[in-house]
Amino acid sequence: MVKAVIDLGTNTFNLLIANVNNGKIFPIYKDKEAVGLGLGGINEQRISEQAIARAIECLRGFKQICDNFGVEFIHTYGTSAIRDAKNQSEFLKQVLDSTGIIITVISGREEAHLIYQGIQYSHKFSKDSIIMDIGGGSTEFILANASGVKDLVSLNIGISRIFQFFTFNDPMTDSDIEVVENYLEQNSEGFFNNKHCDLLIGASGSFETFYELIYKKPFSKLYKTHSLDFTLMLELLDTIIYSTRAERDINPFIIPMRKKMAPLAAIKTRWVIHKMKVKEIIVSPCSLKEGGLLI
């Protein structure tokens, strides 16, 4: 069966079209677009008119692509920016009227479960692991092992929220970094208290960028995980955190949609590594999209 998943993230809309047979995913087409759904309103719990227009334009294109590939069913998931928006119903109606697409708005816990299912497709769990999916509106953490999910949480500490909530220097100062780390601490709902985990699994997205920056080559699109050299990863995070926007703009391994907020993703990742006492990091190409295809 040809199926599609559209992940309507706060920063990025992702499309994945694939044949799904006997629990196996055979990708046909992938695309992503930096819609910026949360820009100009996420901290006021609203989606701006400009963001709605960008979303509709993107979804019209995605719908046409799905039609061209003969997609039989589209799973369309609305995440953080949409689920928190006071004008959610207005947004959903405008999308439906303009594109014919019905958006399923999922809770943070549902989002985390789908992420886990996606990661499970590419990774065989053998020990306690903490999955981290860095989003624009929220960030999901799933503590899991070979027996399944032990604990999970979806926290409203997305990088777009932080970027729009504070004003930072360029490059970021130690004071800026302290502000971000304090924000993470105050908004993590105690999830990390008394939790330690050797293995961090990064769910695609920013972690693919980290891989490409370390190894200076494209991240493999095969459905398997890749290890990151731990020392090089820590050095890279510091480099990104203290980089200037101009430096990131000319770096070919940072895709345009990540150049603006990359230091925030790096600060958050470093903070989690220290909180959880992580010793090993791997990157999975899978996340919510793959989990959505497998339900």
Residue pairs with C-beta under 8 A, 6 or more apart in sequence:
1 19
1 20
1 21
1 72
1 73
2 17
2 18
2 19
2 28
2 69
2 70
2 71
2 72
3 17
3 18
3 19
3 20
3 71
3 72
3 73
3 74
3 75
3 293
4 15
4 16
4 17
4 18
4 66
4 69
4 71
4 73
4 74
4 75
5 14
5 15
5 16
5 74
5 75
5 76
5 77
5 288
5 289
5 290
5 292
5 293
6 13
6 14
6 15
6 59
6 62
6 74
6 75
6 76
6 77
6 101
7 13
7 14
7 16
7 77
7 79
7 287
7 288
7 289
7 292
8 35
8 37
8 55
8 76
8 77
8 78
8 79
8 81
8 82
8 103
9 37
9 79
9 80
9 81
9 135
9 136
9 137
10 37
10 38
10 42
10 79
10 80
10 81
10 135
10 136
10 137
10 138
10 158
10 160
10 161
11 34
11 35
11 36
11 37
11 38
11 135
11 136
11 158
11 159
11 160
11 257
11 261
12 32
12 33
12 34
12 35
12 136
12 257
13 32
13 33
13 35
13 37
13 55
13 58
13 59
13 62
14 30
14 31
14 32
14 289
15 29
15 30
15 31
15 32
15 62
15 65
15 66
16 27
16 29
16 30
16 289
16 290
16 293
17 27
17 28
17 29
17 30
17 65
17 66
17 69
17 71
18 25
18 26
18 27
18 28
18 293
19 25
19 26
19 28
20 26
20 293
20 294
23 294
25 121
25 223
25 290
25 293
25 294
27 221
28 69
29 65
29 69
30 221
31 62
31 65
32 257
33 58
33 61
34 256
34 257
35 51
35 54
35 55
35 58
36 51
36 54
36 160
37 47
37 51
37 54
37 55
37 81
37 82
37 136
38 47
38 51
38 80
38 81
38 136
38 137
38 158
38 160
38 161
38 164
39 48
39 50
39 51
39 160
39 164
40 48
40 50
40 51
40 164
41 47
41 48
41 51
41 85
42 80
42 81
42 84
42 136
42 137
42 158
42 160
42 161
42 164
43 161
43 164
43 165
45 84
45 85
45 86
46 85
46 86
46 87
47 55
47 81
47 82
47 85
47 87
47 88
47 91
52 91
52 94
55 91
55 95
56 94
56 95
56 98
56 99
59 95
59 98
59 99
59 101
60 98
60 99
63 74
63 99
63 100
63 101
66 74
74 101
75 104
75 292
75 293
75 295
76 101
76 102
76 103
76 104
77 103
77 104
77 105
77 106
77 111
77 114
77 288
77 292
78 88
78 92
78 103
78 104
78 105
78 106
79 106
79 111
79 135
79 137
79 138
79 288
80 108
80 111
80 135
80 136
80 137
80 138
80 154
80 156
80 158
81 136
81 137
81 160
82 88
82 91
82 92
82 103
82 105
83 105
83 106
83 107
83 108
84 137
84 156
85 91
88 105
92 103
92 105
95 101
95 103
96 102
96 103
106 114
107 154
108 138
108 140
108 153
108 154
108 155
109 152
109 153
109 154
111 138
111 140
111 154
111 288
112 133
112 140
112 141
112 142
112 152
112 153
112 154
113 149
113 152
113 291
114 288
114 291
114 292
114 295
115 131
115 133
115 140
115 142
115 203
115 287
115 288
115 291
116 131
116 142
116 144
116 149
116 152
116 291
117 290
117 291
117 294
117 295
118 203
118 284
118 286
118 287
118 288
118 289
118 290
118 291
118 292
118 294
119 131
119 142
119 144
119 201
119 203
119 284
119 286
119 287
119 291
121 223
121 286
121 290
121 291
121 294
122 223
122 224
122 225
122 284
122 285
122 286
122 290
123 129
123 201
123 225
123 282
123 284
123 286
125 144
125 145
125 146
126 145
126 146
127 145
127 146
127 198
127 199
128 143
128 144
128 145
128 150
128 197
128 198
128 199
129 143
129 144
129 145
129 197
129 199
129 200
129 201
130 141
130 142
130 143
130 195
130 197
130 199
130 200
130 201
130 272
130 276
130 278
131 140
131 141
131 142
131 143
131 144
131 201
131 203
132 139
132 140
132 141
132 200
132 201
132 202
132 203
132 207
132 269
132 272
133 139
133 140
133 141
133 203
133 204
133 205
133 287
133 288
134 158
134 159
134 202
134 203
134 205
134 206
134 207
134 265
134 268
134 269
135 158
135 159
135 205
136 158
136 159
136 160
136 161
136 261
137 156
137 158
137 160
137 161
138 154
138 155
138 156
138 157
138 158
139 154
139 155
139 157
139 158
139 268
140 152
140 153
140 154
140 155
140 203
141 152
141 153
141 155
141 191
141 272
142 149
142 151
142 152
143 149
143 150
143 151
143 152
143 195
143 197
144 150
151 191
151 195
153 189
153 191
155 187
155 188
155 189
155 191
156 187
157 183
157 184
157 187
157 188
157 268
159 261
159 264
159 265
159 268
160 261
162 180
162 183
162 264
163 260
163 261
163 264
165 183
166 176
166 179
166 180
166 183
168 176
168 263
169 176
170 244
170 245
171 242
171 243
171 244
171 263
172 241
172 242
172 263
172 267
177 241
177 267
180 264
180 267
180 268
180 271
181 267
181 271
184 267
184 268
184 271
192 272
192 275
192 276
195 275
195 276
196 276
196 277
197 276
197 277
197 278
198 277
198 278
198 279
198 280
199 278
199 279
199 280
199 281
199 282
200 272
200 273
200 276
200 278
200 280
200 281
200 282
201 225
201 281
201 282
201 283
201 284
202 210
202 228
202 269
202 281
202 282
202 283
202 284
203 284
203 286
203 287
204 283
204 284
204 285
204 286
204 287
205 287
206 258
206 262
206 265
206 269
207 269
207 283
207 284
208 219
208 283
208 285
209 253
209 254
209 255
209 258
209 262
210 228
210 233
210 236
210 237
210 269
210 283
211 219
211 226
211 228
211 283
212 218
212 219
212 253
213 236
213 240
213 251
213 253
213 254
214 228
214 229
214 232
214 233
214 236
216 253
219 226
219 283
219 285
220 226
220 285
221 285
222 285
223 285
223 286
223 290
224 285
225 282
225 283
225 284
225 285
226 282
226 283
227 280
227 281
227 282
227 283
228 281
228 282
228 283
230 279
230 280
230 281
233 281
234 270
234 273
236 266
237 266
237 267
237 269
237 270
238 266
238 270
240 248
240 262
240 263
240 265
240 266
241 263
241 266
241 267
241 270
242 263
243 262
243 263
245 259
245 260
248 254
248 259
248 262
249 259
251 259
254 262
258 265
272 278
273 281
